[in-house]
Amino acid sequence: MTLISNPVLPGFHPDPSLICVDGVYYLANSTFEWYPGVELHRSTDLARWERLPSPLSKKSLLDMTGNPPSCGIWAPCLSHDGRLFHLIYTNVRSWADGPWKDAPNFLTTAPSIEGPWSDPVFLNASGFDPSLFHDDDGRKWLVNMEWDYRKNDGTDRFTGILLQEYSPAKKRLVGKTRKIFTGTAFKLLEAPHLYKRNGWYYLLSAEGGTQYGHAATLARSRALEGPYEIHPANPLITSYNWPGHPLQKAGHGSWCDSPQGRTYFAFLCGRPLPGSRNCVLGRETGIAELEWRDDWPYLKYAPGTRQKDEELWGAAVPNYPPAAFEPPVPLDAPPEPYSQAKRYDFNAGPLDGDFKTLRAPAEKEWYSLTARPGFLRLRGGQSPVSRFRQTLLARRQTDFCFSAETYLEFEPASFQEFAGLCWRYDENNQYLLALSHDEHRGRILSVQTMIGGAYAKTEDSDANNGAGIWLGLTVRERTGRFRFSFDGKNWTVLRPALDAAVLSDEYFHEGFTGAFVGMFCVDIARYAACADFQYFTYTPEDGGGGIP
């Protein structure tokens, strides 16, 4: 029997929404300020996942310009009513400025998962994490958490789950809004999903916050409006109080039934760096099977894992995530790892879907694959702290140990023009290997850092070789180092050593994303200087050896 290891989607893939339509599984994940909005994958066996085009890939559907870090797309909900795919999403505009949150919720639909997706319908903004429930009588119901800014304690501002009917004919919410659930002792009630089975309505929610106290809780009722009784072994899943478990932060999730009648649960989790509590890879997606007893679901452990876990902990562990699960159908061979070595060559054609931009789509005004054949040309944008128009293409970090490399041709004319390689979490926490210009020394290379919003720059290195330059990043778990070469063979490693922990939710407790690595170009003065990148590589490594 082949078991599938968790997480199934490593790296920044939070808030999974899982459905099964005609034997095909679909996963939707939050993207926050990264564009396109909502990451989609599909699979026929829950083991091998194919990335699909993102549904929110044009400004008419999503424009996050100006959004602060960790705003944007929170907890999308993907569903299907037998005719159309429905995608509910939030474009959070503010979340940490005072007691308020601006969280408008929208709905778009499509006949196929590939689209075309309809113009968005505004639903409400009373709270975030909305989802749509299709009842068996044909009616549709929106649920979302309620945010009450009047409460003094932030943990008490999560005041319940709201229910309201949605009318497809009128394209708006109708009828009375009802508060159907106020949560459990875990508090911080959010991420509601409704299900129906054997005459029971099930309300699955996330509680405990998205850090180490996270959990998914469950309640049920014979009536849609409640009252709801809490699961007898609440929570359904958590990693709380199990510090040695490889999957921490387990919670926020959704479930669906397989064609074989089994139930699978996709959940959020995070893997801390060894010897650390910092989850640099962000919050990831894991999957577990559920088994039903007395009309309640429980986590089912894959064969061989439960006994091992009980031997380790000395007690039954019914509600923390298994590190592996059995797929719905037997596999002829273990799936290849989701994270693999990849070389990106920049030929005419669309950008690889691995690359993301910030807050708005990649536009031809600032990037080109045809201006110089065989190269990606980036036109300089705003500074690395801008929330409006940065020129940056980056992909997720999906491994604790990896290397990245690119070849750059760039002739900056002033100190206000710089381009190169970045390793970043957000505007306040990032590392840049920047090729720029000094009026006395000519072309120079430096490491620039933003840690907690504080800027620093290393001593400049001369880069007057009169040609292109190779730039690289090597990361070994908790430490990274930038490097450069003039011939692609002999490398110079730069100081300082870069602390990977900075690029995590936990370091300053101020975000919800994960680390990315990529290419950037800045022209603060004219938005005109162009940098040409010939290729980009990302290579997972085993972590052996040290960093010079």
N, C-alpha and C positions, 0 to 999 in steps of 0.2 A: 504494500500500500504506500502510495506517495503522499507525504504530508507537505503542506504548503507553509512556508515560514512567514511570520509576520515581522515587519509590516509588508503588505503587498505593494503599497505605493510609498517608497522611502523618500525622504526629503519633504519639503513643505507641501503637504497635501492634507489640510485640516478639514474638519466638519463634513465628513462623508455623507452623501445622500445616495442610497442604493436602491435600485429598482430592477425588476426583471420583466421584459416585454418580449413575448414570442420566443422564449428560450435564450434571450440575450440579456446579459447583465450590463447595467450602466451605472457609473459612479460619477457624481458631481462633487467638486470640492471648492472651498473658498479660495479666492486669490487676493483678497484685500486690495492694496493699491497697485498690484501688478496687473498688467493688461496683456492679452485680452481677459475679460472677466469670466470667471467660472471655468475651471478645468474639467473636461469630460474625458472619460475612458469607457471602453466596452470590453466585454470578455464573454466567452461561452463556457468557461470552467472555473472562474474566480481565481485562476492561477496566472494566466497570461493576459496582460492588459495592453490594449492598443489605445493610444491617445487619439482623440477626435478633435476636429476643429472646435474652438471655443464658441459658444453661442453668442456671447456678447463681444463682438469683434469690430463694431463700428460705433461711432459717436452717437448715432441716433438711438442706439440701445443703451449705451453706457458712456458717460463722460465723467471722469473722476478728477479733472483738472482742479488743482488747488486743495485736494483732500489732504489732510495731515497723514503722517505715517500710521499704518495699521487701521486706517479707515477703508472705505470702498466696499468690496464684496464680502459680506459676512453670511455664512451659513446658508447657501442656496438650497432650495428644495426642488428636486426633480420628480415628477410624477407622470402618470399616463392614465387616461380615462377610457381606453379602448379605441380612441380615435385620434387624439392629439397628445403630444408631449406638452407638459406644462412646466415652466420654470419660474419659480418665485425667488426673488433676490432682493437684497437690501444694498443701497449705495450709501453707506454711512458717511456723512459729511463732517461730523465732529463727534468725539467720544470722551475726551479727557479735559475739556476746557470748562471748568465749573461743574455744576451738578447735572447739566443738561446733556442730552444726546439728540442729534439730528439724524434720523434713520428712516428715510423714505423707502417704502416697500413697493415693488413692482412685479407685474406678471407679464410674461411673454409666452407664446405658444407656437408650435410647429408641427406639421404633419409627419416629419421625419426628424431623427436626431441630428441630421446634418442641416436641418433648416428647410426653407427659410423661416427665420423667427420673426414673429409679428412685432409691430410697434408696441413699446411697453405701455401697460395700463397701470396708472398709479392706484394703489390700494389704500394705504394708510401710513402713518408714521408714529403710531402710539408705542411702538417697541420694535425690537429687531428679531431676527431668527424666525421669519414667517414660514409657514408651510401650508399646503393645500391638501385637503382630504376629500376624496370622491366617495360619497356614501353609495350604498347599493340601491338607493331609491332615485339616483340621478342628481341629487343635490350636492353642491360643493361648499365646503366650509374652510375658512381661513382661521388658523390659529397663530398667535404670536405672543411673545412675552410682553408684559407691561412694565414700563420704566416710569417710576414715580420720583421725580427730582426733589420732591419736598422732604424726603426722608433724610435724616442727618447722617446715617451710616450707609455707606455705599452698598453693603451687603443686604440692606433692607429695601433698596430701591427696586429690586426685582420682586414685584408685588403680585405676580400671578400670570396665568395663561388666559388670554382673551380669545373668544370664539365669535365669529360673525359669518353669515352666509355670503357667498359670492354668486352674483348673477352673470353668467356668460352672455346672456342676451343684452343686458344693460352695461356690461363691462365695468361693473363697480360692486362694492359691497352694499348689501341691503339688509334691512331689519335691525334688530337690537343687538348690541354687543353685550356678551355675557362673560363674566369671569368664572371659569369652570374648575380652576385648581390653583392652590396657593403654595404647593410644594411641601417638602419634608424638612427634617432638621438639617439637611445638608445646605440649605439656602442657595441663593444665587440661581434661581430657577430660570431656565432659558431653553432654547432649541427644541420646541415641542413638535411631535409628530403624532398623528392620529392613525389608528388601524382598527379594523373590525374583523372579528373571528368568532364563530359559534355564538353569535348574538351578543358578544361582549365588545365594547369600545375600549381600546387600549390607548393610553396617553403616555408616550415615551418622552422624557425630557432629560436635559443635562442639568446637573447641579454641582455645587462645590467650587465653582470657578474653573478656569482652564489651566490651573497650575497643578501642584502635586496632590491637592485634595479633590480633584475632578472625579465625577461619577456620572453614570446614566441611571436614572431612576424610572420606575414604572408604576402606573396605577391603572385601574380598570373600572368600568361602570356598565350597567345595562342600558343607560340612557346617555345620549351624546352630551347633554348639558351636565351630567353628573347626578349625584355625588360620586366621586371616585375613591375607591379603596386602594391602599398602597400595597405593593408586592410584599408577600410575607418574608422574603429574603432580600429585601431592599438593601443596597442598590443592585441593579441588574449586573453592572460591571463597575469595577474601580481598581486602581492600583494603590489606593490609600493604605498606609500602614504596612506595605510590603516593599521596603526600600531596596531590597536586592533583586527585585524582578526586573528583567530587561526592558519591559514595556511599562513606562510610567505614564501618568496623566490620563489613564484610560477613562473614557466617558463618551460624551456627545456622539450619537450615532443614529442609525436607522436600520430597519430590517426589510427583507422581502422573502417570498417563498420561491423555491426552485421548481422547475417542471416536475421533478421527482417527489415533490411534497415536503421537502426539507426546508428549514428556515435558517437563513444566514443573516448575520448581524455585522454591519460595518461600523467601526468605532474609531475614534480619535485616540492617538497615543503619541508618546515622545520617548526618545532614547537619549539619556544624558551621556555626555562625554565620560569616558572612564575616569573614575575618581572625582567626579564633578556632579553638580546638579544642573548644569547648563545644557540645554537641548539645542545645539547649534543647527541641527538639521530641521528644526521646526517641529510642528505637530504633524504626524504622519497618519496613514490609514492602515488599520489592521482589520481582519475579518475573523469571526468565530461562528460556530454553528450553535443554534438554540434548539433545545428539546422542550417539549410541552408536557407538563404534568398538572392535572387539575385546572386546565385552562390558564395556566401561567407558564411563561417561557423561562428557562434557566440556561445558563451557559453550558454547552456540552464540550468536554475536553477531548481532543484527539487521542486515539489509543496510544498509551505509553507516556503521555505527558502528565496526566493527573496523578498517577502513582509517584512519579518522580517528584512532582511538586509537593505532594503530601509528605514524602520522605524528607524533603528539604525543610519544610516549614513545621512538620510535626502535627499538622491538623488539616482538616478538609478546607479547601479554598474554593468555594463555589462562585465567587464573584470577582475574581481578578483575571485578566485576559490570558488565554493560552498563547504560547509563543508559536504554535503551529495549529493547523486545522486540516480536516479532510475535505477535499473538493467534492462537489456534488456528483461528479462522474469520474471514473478511474482515468488516470493519465497514463499515456503510453510511455512518457519519459518526464523527468522533472523539468519544470519550466526554466528557461534561462533567466538569470538575474535581471531585474528591471533596470538596475544601474549597470551600464557597461561603458567600456572605453569608446569614445566617439570622436571622430575628426569631422569638423564642419568646414567644407570648402565652399567658397562663395562664388558660385556660378549664377548665370542668369536664371531666375526662377524665384519662387516664394522663399522667404526665410524659413528655416527649420522651426517647427513648432516648439522646440525646447526653449527658444529664445523669447524672453518677455521684455516688455517696456514698462515705463512708469506712468500710470494714470490715463494715458491716451494711446491710441493706436500708433504703430510705426508708420510714419507718413513719408512719402517720397520727397518731401521738402528737406528732410534731414538724413535720409539714408538712400543708397542706391547700390544695386548689384550690376548695373550696366554702364555707369559712368566710366569705370575702368574695368574692363573684362578681367575676371579672375580675382577681383578684390571686392570687399565690402567697403564702400566709402561712407563715412560718417561726417556729417556737417556739424560743426561746433554748436552746442546749445548752451543753456543756462548752467549755472554753477552746480556742483554736486549736492547743494542743499536746497535747490529749487523744488517747489511743489507744482510747477507749471509746465516747463518744457525742458527736461533734461534729454540729452542725446546719449542713450545708454541701451545696450542690448545685453541681457544677462540670463543665465540659466541657473536652476536650483543646484545647490550642493546636496548630493545624495549619499555621500560617504564621509566617514570620519577622516579617512586618509585618501588624498587624491592629489593630482597635479593638473594644472591648466597652463596652456601656452598659446601664444599668438605671435605673428610676425607683423610689424607695423612700419609703414613708411609715412613720415610726417615731418614737415618743415615749419614749425611754429615761428611766427614773426615777433612775438612779444610774450611777456610773462602772463598775459591774460589768455593765452592760448595753450592748452595742454590736453593730451590724450594718452590713453594707455589701458591698463588692466585694473579692474576693481574687484574687491572682495568685500561685500557689504551686507548689512542688515537693513538699515534705513538711512535717512539723511543725517541723523545724529550719531550713527555708529557705522563707520566704514573705513576701509583701507584702500588707498589708491597708489598705484605705481604709475607716475605721471612723467611723460616726456614733454618738456616745455623749453622756454628760451630765456636766457639772461642777457641783458644788454652789454655786459662786459665779457661773458664767457661763451656766449653762443648757445648751442643746444645742450640742455642738461637733463638729467634724470634724477627724480627724488621720490621718496616714500612720503605720502601725505596721509595723515590720520585724523579721524574725528571720533572721539570717544566721549560719550555723554555730552556731545555738543561742543567739546573743547578741541580746537584745531592745533596740530603740530606738524612740523615738516623736518625731515632729516637733512643732513649736509648733502648738497648737490653733487652728483657725479657727472663728469664730462661725457658727452655723447656726440662729439663732433667727428664721427667716423665718415660723414658724407654719404651715408646710405641708410638702408633700413636697419631695424633693431628687433631682436627677438626678446620677448618679455615672458616671464614665467612666474608661477606661484606653486609652491610645494607646501602641502598641509599634512601634518602628522598629528591627528587627534587634537591636542590642545594648543598646538603651536603651528604657525605658518611663517613662511619666508618668501619674499619676492626675490627674483633673480633676473639677470639680463645677459645678453650675449650679442656680439657683433658678427658672429659667424654661424650661430646655431649649434655650435659644438662645445665651445669653451664658455662656461657660465661663471658669472660673478654673483655671489649671494649677498644680498643687501641686509643691513640692519635697519631697524630693530626687529627682533622676533615679535611676531604678531600674535596676540592672545585671542584664540578662537572664541573663548567664552563671551567676549564683547558682542559677538554676533548672535545673540540668543535672547529669547523673551525674558529669561531670568536675570540677566546681568543688571538691568536697570528697572525691571518690572514695568516696562512701558510699551509693550507691543505684543503682537500675535503672529509674527511671520517666521522667517528663517533665513539662513545665509544663501546668498547668490554670488556667482562669479561671472564676470563678463568684460565687455569692452565699452569705452566711453570716449567722448570728444567734447571739449569745452572751448567756447570762444566768448568770453564775457563781454568783450568790446563790440564785436560786429556780427556774431552768429554766422560766420562765413568760412572760417578756416576748416579745411577738410583733412581727415586722416584716413589712410587706406590700410585695411587689415586683410592679409592674404588668406588666413585660416585661423581656426580656433580649435584647440583640443581639450577634452576633459577625460582624465584617465583615473579610474578608481585604483587604489593601491592597497597592499596588505598591511601597511603600517610598520613593516620591519625596518630596522635601522634608525639612525638619528638624522637630524638636520644639521649641516655644517654651520 
